[in-house]
Amino acid sequence: MMELEQQQQQQHSSNNSSSESESESEEEEDEQDENLHLQSLEKALADNPSDYDSHLNYIKSLRKLGHINKLRQARESMSLLFPLTPTLWQQWTYDETSLLLISDSPNQDQQPRTEAYDAITNLYERALHDYLSVSLWCDYLNFVQQHDPLLLQLSPLGISKIRDLFERAVPAAGFHVTQGNQIWEAYIKFEQTILHSIHHTNTEEKDKQVQRIRSLFHRQLSVPLYGLSSTLLAYKSWEDEQGGIPKSSSNDLDEVPSHISSAYKKAMEMYNERAHYEEQISRNDTPEEKLQHFLTYIKFEQSLGDPARVQILYERAVTELPVSGDLWLGYTRYLDETLKVAKCVLDVYSRATRNCTWIGELWVHYLLSLERASASEEKLSTVFEQSLQCAFSSSEEYLDLFLTRIDGLRRRNFSAGSTALDYSVVRDIFQSATEYLSPYLKNTDGLLRLHAYWARLELNHGKDLVAVRGVWESLLKTSGSMLEAWKQYIAMEIEMGHIDEARRIYKRCYSKRFTGTGSEDICHSWVRFEREFGTLEDYDHAARKVTPRLEELQLFRLQQESKMGVASVAQKEDPVSKQTPQKRKLSARSTDEHPTSKKQKGTAHGQTRSFEKETSQKSTEVKVVGSDQPKPDKPETIKEQQTKPSAPREIYTDQCTVFLSNLSFQAKDDNLRDFFSDVGGVTAIRLLKDKFTGKSRGLAYVDFSDDAHLTAALAKNKQILLGKKVSIARSDPKHNKRKESSGRSTREHGMICVLPPFLE
């Protein structure tokens, strides 16, 4: 029997050893897998530092493996890029507090412990800055009560410190309708602890502490909070202990002082008014539905006119919906209009732009708010540069940012009593704006507005006439087909009294092609100019120049209308055209409105007195100028123009091509090839350059051998190249064909290029 028992024990021991070894083996395998996962996350973050999910998974993996130092660094890196959720902050503070408790010992030097305590309190302060969280406030208050060295000794300084912290928590979280009671209860509990620590012989101090607790109860009973009836019972029970109100198990208010009773009834009424809204926002609805519930609730609070309640409700909303641009815009607008406390407003703008980096309007209002708060030029410049690194949905948002920054510099430079800056700073911003925006705003009112503003400042403050004309000339290089650009250039020269210079501009532009009736308008404008400012010889010269030009335009339009008439007849003869009566009707109306007999009037060369009447008639008869009208500098007949062969140009189909924007101006072909080296398949690179200066425009096309490489290239969108986030979009050849047919293709050095939709 003894031998059998020994054999059984040995077998059991062997089984245990085998089980333990298997368990250890499994743990080692799990750890190896987790390390491989960790390495893959590190590579993902190196490739794309702005990937929120990668940061989240990296922290989770490090926490699981217990890599303390790396975990701290990872959390710091993520907090620099994104606001952390309350849950992430709670995990961070919990981990650091656990380390503080592990290292704590009676014989430990107090200096490291104090440093660790200060570091954790700093973490809590940062956490409360990101979002409103009642649970975080409670954790912070508990941590200070348990670990503050001065408070543990019940020193007056320690007690005063924790009271200040509670008084900060009350307006920040104590008005939270459903959770705010946690802050009040913790505050009252702390003060009751202090009361119990006072020696019974110190009656004066004890009475003072009783009054402090009573005051807290009174304050809480006047706030609409969940569980207010329970608070009333707790108050009556406490007063009974102090020999005041008799103890009662009901919510009877007969024994409660009248002012407390009145405040309690009002608070209950307010709570009941909000109960319906609280129930709506507590549902597990979709983000869109929850947003609407919050907006309805906020509108209700605004109607009552209590800014503190409105603000805390906005804070609750952005905590639950942190990437809702509508919420942040509404919140910041409300603070700008109502609160107007610079520190509070700027704090909210800082958080808003970190949560919704892609909303240009938030950045614009942030800059304006900084200016109202008299922020330093360094701070304004920093925020402006940060905004330019963001990806907005339209080029107009970038334009608005540049104009807002320039507005601020103008006010700071030229307003009375302001500290003037070097005007070259303003000029540099304008230069950056034109280089940044010209490729995207070509021939648009936005680009014209930017250059007109620049020219006006150069004239009034730069006092540099050469610079003024240089601004207009740079605009005409990129947008020479904009009639309004020429007209505003001329108007500024006339305003300055430079009549001869204005005349020279008319001579340059009267024969250019403009859309609509612009070609005729500039001719008539020149004649009117000479009537008002020129001599008879100047007037006659203008008439001689514009008359053949107007005749040429007239002839071109007649031919266009003739073609339309032929097409109309063909439609009538074609039985298929019966299915499209609207097109026949339009063609017929066009020919009816422009009868040929009315348009073949002769013109009197040299008869300047009858010139204006005739050209005016021609202008009213002519409606539209085609995009292929004849070039004015070298008049040719329509037939010659139609038969003349066009110069060959290289056309790219962009079948497997990406479009890159926001490139560094120093980027070369080799930089782009290295950038896509991990993707491979690059067959061609086309950097777009200014045709006048030869400088890079920060744009490029990269062709790939197949769709697989193209897809991999698109995945590198928003990655950093030479210090800038590169935007990558697929070039759409079908979209390019539509653009060519409407005469709006973007041409660079003989190439047809397709811009992404938001850059058109």
Secondary structure as GFF3:
##gff-version 3
##sequence-region A 1 760
A	DSSP	alpha_helix	2	47	.	.	.	ID=ss1
A	DSSP	alpha_helix	52	65	.	.	.	ID=ss2
A	DSSP	alpha_helix	68	81	.	.	.	ID=ss3
A	DSSP	alpha_helix	86	103	.	.	.	ID=ss4
A	DSSP	alpha_helix	110	130	.	.	.	ID=ss5
A	DSSP	alpha_helix	134	147	.	.	.	ID=ss6
A	DSSP	alpha_helix	149	152	.	.	.	ID=ss7
A	DSSP	alpha_helix	156	173	.	.	.	ID=ss8
A	DSSP	alpha_helix	181	197	.	.	.	ID=ss9
A	DSSP	alpha_helix	203	221	.	.	.	ID=ss10
A	DSSP	alpha_helix	228	241	.	.	.	ID=ss11
A	DSSP	alpha_helix	258	281	.	.	.	ID=ss12
A	DSSP	alpha_helix	287	304	.	.	.	ID=ss13
A	DSSP	alpha_helix	307	320	.	.	.	ID=ss14
A	DSSP	alpha_helix	325	334	.	.	.	ID=ss15
A	DSSP	pi_helix	335	339	.	.	.	ID=ss16
A	DSSP	alpha_helix	342	355	.	.	.	ID=ss17
A	DSSP	alpha_helix	360	372	.	.	.	ID=ss18
A	DSSP	alpha_helix	377	388	.	.	.	ID=ss19
A	DSSP	alpha_helix	395	414	.	.	.	ID=ss20
A	DSSP	alpha_helix	423	437	.	.	.	ID=ss21
A	DSSP	alpha_helix	445	457	.	.	.	ID=ss22
A	DSSP	pi_helix	458	462	.	.	.	ID=ss23
A	DSSP	alpha_helix	465	479	.	.	.	ID=ss24
A	DSSP	alpha_helix	483	495	.	.	.	ID=ss25
A	DSSP	alpha_helix	499	509	.	.	.	ID=ss26
A	DSSP	alpha_helix	518	533	.	.	.	ID=ss27
A	DSSP	alpha_helix	536	573	.	.	.	ID=ss28
A	DSSP	three_ten_helix	575	579	.	.	.	ID=ss29
A	DSSP	alpha_helix	581	593	.	.	.	ID=ss30
A	DSSP	three_ten_helix	596	599	.	.	.	ID=ss31
A	DSSP	alpha_helix	608	621	.	.	.	ID=ss32
A	DSSP	alpha_helix	638	643	.	.	.	ID=ss33
A	DSSP	beta_strand	657	661	.	.	.	ID=ss34
A	DSSP	alpha_helix	669	675	.	.	.	ID=ss35
A	DSSP	beta_strand	682	689	.	.	.	ID=ss36
A	DSSP	beta_strand	696	704	.	.	.	ID=ss37
A	DSSP	alpha_helix	707	714	.	.	.	ID=ss38
A	DSSP	beta_strand	720	721	.	.	.	ID=ss39
A	DSSP	beta_strand	724	725	.	.	.	ID=ss40
A	DSSP	beta_strand	727	730	.	.	.	ID=ss41
A	DSSP	alpha_helix	733	741	.	.	.	ID=ss42
A	DSSP	beta_strand	746	748	.	.	.	ID=ss43
A	DSSP	beta_strand	751	753	.	.	.	ID=ss44
A	DSSP	three_ten_helix	757	759	.	.	.	ID=ss45
###
